[in-house]
């Protein structure tokens, strides 16, 4: 049941942020599926004892890759899918706990939590960048083959 719960709430979170960012109604379902797919990659890797940083990189990579495919298929900017898709991965709870620990003068915990939130945010960025590089390499390989045929 927890898998279905994770799927449902990650879908709702991504689709809701799509609404907030004025994504066209026809693309809201797709934004939800991108967020759900990324979160499920993170969830399954975390459940199989993978550290949260590589799991986040893999999930962000998946989100951006699906976003690129959707952008190409539906002829829309990729950012529509990636922004809504990464929302379930954002370490908001960790950042909140870090700030709360600072306010409570528990500096050791605060610094540890802030560093973790920063590293997870960096992992999201790394996954997005790796996916963009991967996608550009695929396009580059395709382009010369298309030129030779023409």
N, C-alpha and C positions, 0 to 999 in steps of 0.2 A: 504494500500500500504506500510505502514511503516514496517509491519510484514514481508512482502516479501523482502523488502530492507534489513532489518536486517538479514534475513535468508541468502540472497545472499552474502552480504559482510562478514558475519562471516564465511560462507563456504569458500569463496575466501581467507580470511586471514589465516585460518587454513591450507588449502591446499597449499597455497603459502609458508608458513613456513615449511610444509612438504617437498616441493621441496628444500628449503634452507638446510634442514637437511638430504638431500639425502635419503628420504623415498622411498622404491621401488614404481615404477609407478603403480603397481596393487593395492597399498594401499592408494594412494593419495585421492581417492574419499572417502574412509572410514575415513581418517584423517579429511577431510572437514566436513563430517557428524557429527563426534564427536564434533568438534569445534562449528558447527552450533547448535547441540542439547544443548550443555552447554550454549551457548549464549542465546538461546531461553528460557531456564529455568531462567537465570538471567533477561532477558528482561520482561518475564511475571510476575515474582515476583516483579520486580521494578515497573511495571505498576500497580500492585495491592497493592501498598503502603508498601511493605516490605523493610526494611532498606537494604542498599547495602551490608553490611557485611554478614548477614544471606543469602541473595540472592547469594552472591559469594560463600559461603560455599556450598550451595545446587547445584550451577552450577558446581563447581569443583568436588563435589561428583558424580554428574551425568556423567561428563566427564571421571572420573577415572573408574566408574562402567562400562560404555560402553566400555572403553578401555580394561578393564579386559576381558569382554566378547569377544570382537574382537580379543584380543591376544590369547585367548583360541581357538576360531574358526579358525583363520588364522595361528595359530602356529608361532607367532612372539612375540617379547618382548612388554610388555605393554607400555613401555616408548615411543615407536613410536607413539602411539595414544594420550597419555596424554600430551606430550610436545607440539605437534601441536594443540591439543585441547584446551589447556589453553591460547593460544595466544590471543584470543579475550577478555579474562578477565583481562589481565595484565594492571595495571593502569599507562601506559606510559604517557598519557596526563596529569594526575594529578601530576606525578613526574616532568614532564617538567615544568608545571606551578609553582610548588614549587621551582624549581631551578631558574626560571625566577624571582620569587618574592624575592629570596635571592639576586640575582644580582641587583635588583631594590631597595634594602634596605627596603623592606616591610616584616619585619621579622615575624610579627604576622600571616599574611596570609601564608607565607612560612612554618612556623612551623605547622600550621593547615593542609595545603595541604600535607606536608611531612608525618605527622602522619596518615592522611587518606590513602595515598599511602602505607605506611607501614602496616596498619591494613588490607587493601584489600589484600596485598601480603600474609600476615599471614592467612587470610581467605582462600585463594587459597591453601596454604599448609595444613591447617586444613582439608579442604574438600578432598584433595588427601589422606591424612593419614587416615581419617575416612573411606573412601572407601576401602583402603587396609585392614584395620582391619575388616571391614564388610565382605569383600571377603574371608579373611582368616578364619573367623568364619564359613562361609558357607562351605568352603572346609573341615574344621575340622569336621563338622557335617556329611558331605558326606562320609568322609574317614572311620569312624567306621562302617557305614552301609555297605560299600563295602567290608570291611574285614569280616563282619559276613556272607555275602553271599558266600564268597570264601571258 
